[in-house]
Amino acid sequence: MNSTESNPVKWTAAVDSELYAQLKELSKETQVPVSQLMNEALKNLLIKYDIIDENTDTL
């Protein structure tokens, strides 16, 4: 299932302020929404810890 077919979930998290500023800047420079960048980052983290397969179609 790709993310455009799923229902987004709203959640709140406290993150390092410098990392957040860099994420916002990346979003601005690439014109990719923060939510899309976060989906990519979460998928990469889950792959790193072998929670999902690299070929999982979630993005």
C-alpha positions as a Markdown table, in Angstrom:
| # | Residue | x | y | z |
|---|---|---|---|---|
| 1 | Met | 0.0 | 0.0 | 0.0 |
| 2 | Asn | 1.4 | 3.4 | -0.8 |
| 3 | Ser | 1.0 | 6.4 | 1.5 |
| 4 | Thr | -1.4 | 8.2 | -0.8 |
| 5 | Glu | -3.9 | 5.3 | -0.3 |
| 6 | Ser | -3.6 | 5.1 | 3.5 |
| 7 | Asn | -5.1 | 7.3 | 6.1 |
| 8 | Pro | -2.6 | 9.7 | 7.6 |
| 9 | Val | -2.1 | 9.6 | 11.4 |
| 10 | Lys | -1.5 | 12.8 | 13.3 |
| 11 | Trp | 1.0 | 12.5 | 16.2 |
| 12 | Thr | 3.1 | 14.8 | 18.3 |
| 13 | Ala | 6.8 | 14.3 | 19.1 |
| 14 | Ala | 9.5 | 16.3 | 20.8 |
| 15 | Val | 12.6 | 16.5 | 18.6 |
| 16 | Asp | 15.9 | 18.3 | 18.7 |
| 17 | Ser | 15.4 | 21.9 | 17.6 |
| 18 | Glu | 18.4 | 21.9 | 15.3 |
| 19 | Leu | 17.3 | 18.8 | 13.6 |
| 20 | Tyr | 13.8 | 20.3 | 13.2 |
| 21 | Ala | 15.2 | 23.5 | 11.7 |
| 22 | Gln | 17.3 | 21.4 | 9.2 |
| 23 | Leu | 14.3 | 19.4 | 8.3 |
| 24 | Lys | 12.2 | 22.5 | 7.6 |
| 25 | Glu | 15.1 | 23.9 | 5.5 |
| 26 | Leu | 15.3 | 20.7 | 3.5 |
| 27 | Ser | 11.6 | 20.8 | 2.9 |
| 28 | Lys | 11.8 | 24.4 | 1.7 |
| 29 | Glu | 14.8 | 23.8 | -0.5 |
| 30 | Thr | 13.4 | 20.6 | -2.1 |
| 31 | Gln | 9.7 | 21.7 | -2.0 |
| 32 | Val | 8.9 | 18.3 | -0.5 |
| 33 | Pro | 6.4 | 18.5 | 2.4 |
| 34 | Val | 7.8 | 17.7 | 5.9 |
| 35 | Ser | 5.3 | 14.9 | 6.2 |
| 36 | Gln | 6.7 | 13.2 | 3.1 |
| 37 | Leu | 10.2 | 13.6 | 4.4 |
| 38 | Met | 9.2 | 12.1 | 7.7 |
| 39 | Asn | 7.6 | 9.1 | 6.0 |
| 40 | Glu | 10.8 | 8.5 | 4.2 |
| 41 | Ala | 12.9 | 8.8 | 7.4 |
| 42 | Leu | 10.5 | 6.5 | 9.3 |
| 43 | Lys | 10.6 | 3.9 | 6.6 |
| 44 | Asn | 14.5 | 4.0 | 6.5 |
| 45 | Leu | 14.6 | 3.6 | 10.3 |
| 46 | Leu | 12.2 | 0.6 | 10.2 |
| 47 | Ile | 14.4 | -0.9 | 7.4 |
| 48 | Lys | 17.6 | -0.4 | 9.5 |
| 49 | Tyr | 16.1 | -2.3 | 12.4 |
| 50 | Asp | 14.7 | -5.1 | 10.1 |
| 51 | Ile | 11.1 | -4.2 | 11.1 |
| 52 | Ile | 10.1 | -4.0 | 7.4 |
| 53 | Asp | 11.6 | -5.2 | 4.2 |
| 54 | Glu | 13.4 | -2.7 | 2.0 |
| 55 | Asn | 11.0 | -3.6 | -0.8 |
| 56 | Thr | 7.9 | -2.8 | 1.2 |
| 57 | Asp | 5.7 | -0.4 | -0.8 |
| 58 | Thr | 4.8 | 2.1 | 2.0 |
| 59 | Leu | 5.9 | 5.3 | 0.3 |
